[in-house]
Structures are given as C-alpha cells and as structure tokens.
Amino acid sequence: MRTVPARFVRDHTRVQRPSAVPEVRLHVADDVVALWEAMEAEGGAGEAPPFWAAAWPGGQALARHVLDRPATVAGQVVLDLGAGSGLVALAAARAGAARVVASDVDPYSRTAVAVNAGLNGVAGIEVVGDVLGGDPPEVDVVLAGDVCYDREMTERVLPFLDRARARGAEVYVGDPGRPYLPHARLVAVSTLDVPETEGPGVRRTTVWRLP
C-alpha cells in the first residue's frame, strides 16, 4: 500500500476550521488545481481529484451530528467509510468512540487523516485502505459522509452498507441531496445548512440512518 509523506500534506495545504465543526482543525487546499499538479509532480495524482483536501458538507453534517449526540458512538467501534480528510473519524474519536477505523482508497487521504489526527491531538485512529470489496470489519457503527457522489461509487457503497447493517452495525450517511442516494430506503435523523465547499451559498445536508 503506497505511503505519501506527511510533509506533502503540510506543505500544500493550510489549516482551517470547518464552518460547521469549529472544534476540529483540518489541512485543506486553497487551490485544488495547484494541489492536483503538485500531486502529479510527486508522482501519484491518479485519476481522482484531491477529495481529501476539503471538508465536504456531508462529512461536516455527520461530524456535527456525532459531536452533538455523542451517544451515537460513545464506547463503540466506529468505521469512517471514505474518510477523506478524517473529519468524521476525528469527531467520532472526540465523541468517545472506543476505537475508530478510517478507510479510504486514496493514499493521500490516508496520510491526511494521520496528519489531521496529530494536529488535533487525537490518538487511536486506525487508517486502512479500501474495504468495500469484502466483508465489513467488526464494527458497531459505520459513518459514511459524501460517499454517493456518483452512480458508480453508489453501486459499490450501498451493498457494503447493507452488509454492515445485516451484521448488526448502525449505519449513518451524511449527504447534501445528491440524486444517487436512495432516500426512500433511509430515515432522516438530522439536517444542517452547510456553507458550500466551492463557491457561495449553503447546502441543506441530511444525516440519514439505514434502518
């Protein structure tokens, strides 16, 4: 599994507090194009944009939900699926999770999670790669922010979430109204207006539970 140096994340981002989750500090990108070019120069940009370098609305709503309702994760083993920056994993750890596993396919994300954990003085987050192809890990809660951003990803994620729920895990999804999420199958548990990650305005973002 490829490892990205921590200095890359620190050198090409700035520290910011997400608007909906000011308790947490994250390394984020001011200029995504410049960051992508730096990743290419580093020799490993790949085809995916640097999703790890932003605090997306679904993740912010999910992190806010967990921090405001710590009983959701307190004392539990938690999986942050598609961890990105690690915002949701950090929130779960701060809310009292017994153990947090942060999963992302992107090696830059995996480094960013570790760097952001150190920035916030949070220990005990286990960072792993892609888990979608197999059985869900032994966890009590799955938190998935902004994972249904296109049809292909949704077709990979939903069967995994169904398998996790069938094994007894509570499953929560944070999403700002993307059309790929099957809302009829879910139960809304909280909503939050989150400022747009790119440009002005706000996104009404919902935390859903898989019943």
Secondary structure, 3 states (H helix, E strand, C coil): CCCCCHHHHHHCCEEECCCCCCCCCEEECCCHHHHHHHHHHHCCCCCCCCHHHCCCHHHHHHHHHHHHCHHHCCCCEEEEECCCCCHHHHHHHHCCCCEEEEECCCHHHHHHHHHHHHHCCCCCEEEECCCCCCCCCCCCEEEEECCCCCHHHHHHHHHHHHHHHHCCCEEEEEECCCCCCCHHHCEEEEEEEEECCCCCCEEEEEEEECC
